[in-house]
Amino acid sequence: MAEKCTKGNTDEINKSKDVPSDTAQDEESKTKDEQGKKIEMVSPLSLFRYADGGDKLLMVLGSVAAIIHGFALPLMVIVFGELTDSFVHDGLMKNIPANSTLNVTGDFTETLEEQMTRFSYYYSGIGGAALITAFMQISFWSLAAARQTKKIRIELFHAVLRQEIGWFDVSEVGEISTRLTDDISKINDGIADKIGTLIQSLSSFVAGFVVGFIKGWKLALVILAVSPILGICAAIWAKQAPNMKERKQHLFLTIT
């Protein structure tokens, strides 16, 4: 009789080992649910849904300043080219004999010192304008982003408080703090001075090609032929960067 009881208890223990526990089933179902969920992507304009009139004004002023800032580099290239030509013309005029028939075109009413003074004024004006517009570009976009992320952080905190008590049981310990800090910081990084830098780069790109086609269209066509390769490299980098950030965030949540 004792042997039968021992055998029966052993069979029940073995069966209980084969049957998964409720905790394991919950973890397995939770893992499947997380794998089945897809991150919903939002449009770039949706990031600015919390912007009010003051934020929009700051972004418009920052964009105008970024466009003007982008024109600075092509204008400096033009001034530098004229400065180089002035050295070449001055050297030719000093080395050409009086009875030479060489035809040299250019405005030689100014001396070399006067031309250098004029170019220094050009550089000072462009540098001062670039300094002012760069300050406006970064400060306006950063201020607008800070105002919007503050509203997003408040809305997220209120949304967390409106959740049922069961939501806190299924959520991870560090998820709430991570959402309030890392995710909103990423939004702030995306809509802050990086937008101004993007507008500035596009402005420099367009202005540079306009100047290139006006001053030397052959060389501009050669540079334009290489542009697709640079664009492909930039696209690959932009695609891999978010994946690296997501893996870093997942690793941080796993550790905490």
C-alpha positions as CSV (number, residue, x, y, z in Angstrom):
1,M,0.0,0.0,0.0
2,A,2.8,2.4,0.8
3,E,4.5,1.5,-2.5
4,K,1.3,2.4,-4.4
5,C,1.0,5.7,-2.5
6,T,4.7,6.6,-3.2
7,K,4.3,5.7,-6.9
8,G,1.1,7.8,-7.2
9,N,2.8,10.8,-5.6
10,T,5.8,10.4,-7.9
11,D,3.5,10.4,-11.0
12,E,1.7,13.5,-9.8
13,I,5.0,15.3,-9.3
14,N,6.2,14.3,-12.8
15,K,2.9,15.5,-14.3
16,S,3.2,18.8,-12.4
17,K,6.7,19.3,-13.8
18,D,5.3,18.7,-17.4
19,V,2.5,21.2,-17.0
20,P,3.8,24.8,-17.3
21,S,3.0,27.2,-14.4
22,D,0.8,30.2,-14.7
23,T,3.7,32.5,-14.4
24,A,5.6,30.9,-17.2
25,Q,2.4,31.0,-19.4
26,D,2.0,34.7,-18.6
27,E,5.6,35.4,-19.5
28,E,5.3,33.5,-22.7
29,S,2.1,35.2,-23.7
30,K,3.6,38.6,-22.8
31,T,6.6,37.8,-25.0
32,K,4.4,36.9,-27.9
33,D,2.4,40.0,-27.5
34,E,5.5,42.2,-27.4
35,Q,6.8,40.4,-30.5
36,G,3.5,40.9,-32.3
37,K,3.3,44.6,-31.5
38,K,4.6,46.9,-34.2
39,I,5.9,50.3,-33.4
40,E,3.6,52.8,-35.0
41,M,5.5,55.4,-36.9
42,V,4.3,59.0,-36.9
43,S,4.8,61.6,-39.6
44,P,7.4,64.4,-39.0
45,L,4.6,67.0,-38.8
46,S,3.0,65.0,-36.0
47,L,5.9,65.8,-33.8
48,F,4.9,69.4,-33.7
49,R,1.2,68.8,-32.7
50,Y,1.8,70.4,-29.3
51,A,3.2,73.6,-30.8
52,D,1.2,76.8,-30.1
53,G,1.4,80.2,-31.8
54,G,4.5,81.3,-30.0
55,D,6.3,78.0,-30.8
56,K,5.4,78.3,-34.5
57,L,6.7,81.9,-34.6
58,L,10.0,80.8,-33.0
59,M,10.3,78.0,-35.6
60,V,9.6,80.3,-38.5
61,L,12.1,82.8,-37.3
62,G,14.7,80.1,-36.7
63,S,14.1,78.7,-40.2
64,V,14.6,82.1,-41.8
65,A,17.8,82.6,-39.8
66,A,19.0,79.1,-40.8
67,I,18.4,79.9,-44.5
68,I,20.4,83.1,-44.2
69,H,23.1,81.2,-42.3
70,G,23.3,78.7,-45.1
71,F,24.1,81.4,-47.6
72,A,27.2,82.5,-45.7
73,L,29.5,79.7,-46.9
74,P,28.8,80.1,-50.7
75,L,29.2,83.9,-50.3
76,M,32.5,83.5,-48.6
77,V,33.7,81.2,-51.4
78,I,32.8,83.9,-53.9
79,V,34.8,86.5,-51.9
80,F,37.7,84.2,-51.6
81,G,37.7,83.6,-55.3
82,E,37.8,87.3,-56.0
83,L,40.5,87.8,-53.5
84,T,42.7,85.1,-55.2
85,D,42.1,86.7,-58.6
86,S,43.3,90.0,-57.2
87,F,46.6,88.5,-56.3
88,V,46.9,86.9,-59.7
89,H,46.1,90.1,-61.5
90,D,48.5,92.1,-59.4
91,G,51.3,89.7,-60.1
92,L,50.6,89.7,-63.8
93,M,50.6,93.5,-64.0
94,K,54.0,93.7,-62.2
95,N,55.6,91.1,-64.5
96,I,54.2,92.2,-67.9
97,P,56.5,94.4,-69.8
98,A,55.2,97.8,-71.0
99,N,55.4,96.8,-74.7
100,S,53.7,93.4,-74.2
101,T,50.5,92.6,-76.2
102,L,49.1,90.3,-73.6
103,N,45.4,91.1,-72.9
104,V,44.6,91.0,-69.2
105,T,41.0,91.7,-68.2
106,G,40.0,93.1,-64.9
107,D,39.4,96.2,-62.8
108,F,42.8,97.7,-62.0
109,T,41.7,101.1,-60.6
110,E,42.3,99.9,-57.1
111,T,45.6,99.0,-55.6
112,L,46.2,95.6,-54.0
113,E,46.0,97.1,-50.5
114,E,42.7,98.8,-51.3
115,Q,41.3,95.5,-52.6
116,M,42.4,93.6,-49.5
117,T,40.7,96.2,-47.3
118,R,37.5,95.9,-49.3
119,F,37.6,92.1,-49.0
120,S,38.2,92.3,-45.3
121,Y,35.0,94.3,-45.0
122,Y,33.2,91.7,-47.0
123,Y,34.5,88.9,-44.7
124,S,33.6,90.9,-41.6
125,G,30.1,91.6,-42.8
126,I,29.5,87.9,-43.7
127,G,31.0,86.7,-40.5
128,G,28.9,89.0,-38.4
129,A,25.7,88.1,-40.2
130,A,26.6,84.4,-39.8
131,L,27.2,84.8,-36.1
132,I,23.9,86.6,-35.5
133,T,21.8,84.2,-37.7
134,A,23.5,81.1,-36.1
135,F,22.6,82.3,-32.6
136,M,19.0,83.0,-33.7
137,Q,18.8,79.6,-35.5
138,I,20.0,77.5,-32.5
139,S,18.3,79.5,-29.7
140,F,14.9,79.8,-31.4
141,W,14.7,76.1,-32.4
142,S,16.0,75.0,-29.0
143,L,13.5,77.2,-27.1
144,A,10.6,76.0,-29.2
145,A,11.6,72.4,-28.7
146,A,11.9,72.9,-24.9
147,R,8.5,74.4,-24.7
148,Q,6.9,71.5,-26.7
149,T,8.7,68.7,-24.8
150,K,7.5,70.3,-21.5
151,K,3.9,69.9,-22.7
152,I,4.5,66.4,-23.9
153,R,6.1,65.4,-20.5
154,I,3.1,66.8,-18.7
155,E,0.6,65.0,-21.0
156,L,2.5,61.7,-20.6
157,F,2.5,62.0,-16.8
158,H,-1.2,62.7,-16.7
159,A,-1.8,59.8,-19.0
160,V,0.1,57.5,-16.7
161,L,-1.9,58.7,-13.7
162,R,-5.1,57.9,-15.6
163,Q,-4.2,54.2,-16.0
164,E,-5.8,51.5,-14.0
165,I,-3.9,49.8,-11.2
166,G,-3.4,46.6,-13.3
167,W,-1.4,48.5,-15.9
168,F,1.3,49.1,-13.3
169,D,1.4,45.4,-12.5
170,V,2.2,44.4,-16.1
171,S,4.6,47.3,-16.8
172,E,8.2,47.0,-16.1
173,V,9.8,48.8,-13.1
174,G,11.9,51.3,-15.0
175,E,9.6,51.8,-18.0
176,I,7.8,54.8,-16.7
177,S,10.9,56.7,-15.8
178,T,12.5,55.7,-19.1
179,R,9.6,57.0,-21.0
180,L,9.6,60.3,-19.1
181,T,13.3,60.9,-19.7
182,D,14.9,59.0,-22.6
183,D,12.0,59.0,-25.1
184,I,11.1,62.6,-24.5
185,S,14.8,63.6,-24.7
186,K,14.9,61.9,-28.1
187,I,11.9,63.9,-29.2
188,N,13.7,67.1,-28.0
189,D,16.8,66.1,-29.9
190,G,14.8,65.5,-33.1
191,I,12.9,68.8,-33.1
192,A,15.5,71.1,-31.6
193,D,18.5,72.6,-33.4
194,K,18.8,69.6,-35.7
195,I,15.9,70.9,-37.7
196,G,17.7,74.2,-38.0
197,T,20.9,72.5,-39.0
198,L,19.0,70.5,-41.7
199,I,17.5,73.7,-43.1
200,Q,20.9,75.4,-43.0
201,S,22.5,72.4,-44.9
202,L,19.8,72.4,-47.5
203,S,20.2,76.2,-48.0
204,S,24.0,75.8,-48.4
205,F,23.5,72.9,-50.8
206,V,21.2,74.9,-53.1
207,A,23.1,78.1,-52.9
208,G,26.4,76.3,-53.5
209,F,25.2,74.6,-56.6
210,V,23.7,77.9,-57.9
211,V,27.1,79.6,-57.4
212,G,28.9,76.6,-58.9
213,F,26.8,76.6,-62.1
214,I,27.2,80.4,-62.4
215,K,30.9,80.5,-61.8
216,G,31.9,77.2,-63.4
217,W,29.3,74.8,-64.7
218,K,31.7,72.1,-65.8
219,L,33.1,71.6,-62.4
220,A,29.6,71.8,-60.9
221,L,28.5,68.9,-63.1
222,V,31.4,66.8,-62.0
223,I,30.5,67.3,-58.3
224,L,26.8,66.7,-59.1
225,A,27.7,63.3,-60.5
226,V,29.3,62.2,-57.2
227,S,26.4,63.5,-55.1
228,P,24.2,60.3,-55.4
229,I,27.0,58.3,-53.7
230,L,27.2,60.7,-50.8
231,G,23.4,60.6,-50.5
232,I,23.3,56.7,-50.4
233,C,26.0,56.7,-47.6
234,A,24.0,59.3,-45.6
235,A,20.8,57.3,-46.1
236,I,22.4,54.1,-44.8
237,W,23.8,55.8,-41.8
238,A,20.4,57.5,-41.0
239,K,18.7,54.1,-41.2
240,Q,21.1,52.3,-38.9
241,A,21.2,55.0,-36.2
242,P,17.6,54.5,-34.9
243,N,18.1,50.8,-34.7
244,M,21.2,51.2,-32.5
245,K,19.3,53.6,-30.2
246,E,16.5,51.0,-29.8
247,R,18.9,48.2,-29.0
248,K,20.6,50.5,-26.4
249,Q,17.2,51.3,-24.8
250,H,16.1,47.7,-24.7
251,L,19.4,46.7,-23.1
252,F,19.0,49.4,-20.5
253,L,15.5,48.2,-19.7
254,T,16.7,44.6,-19.4
255,I,19.4,45.6,-16.9
256,T,17.1,47.6,-14.8
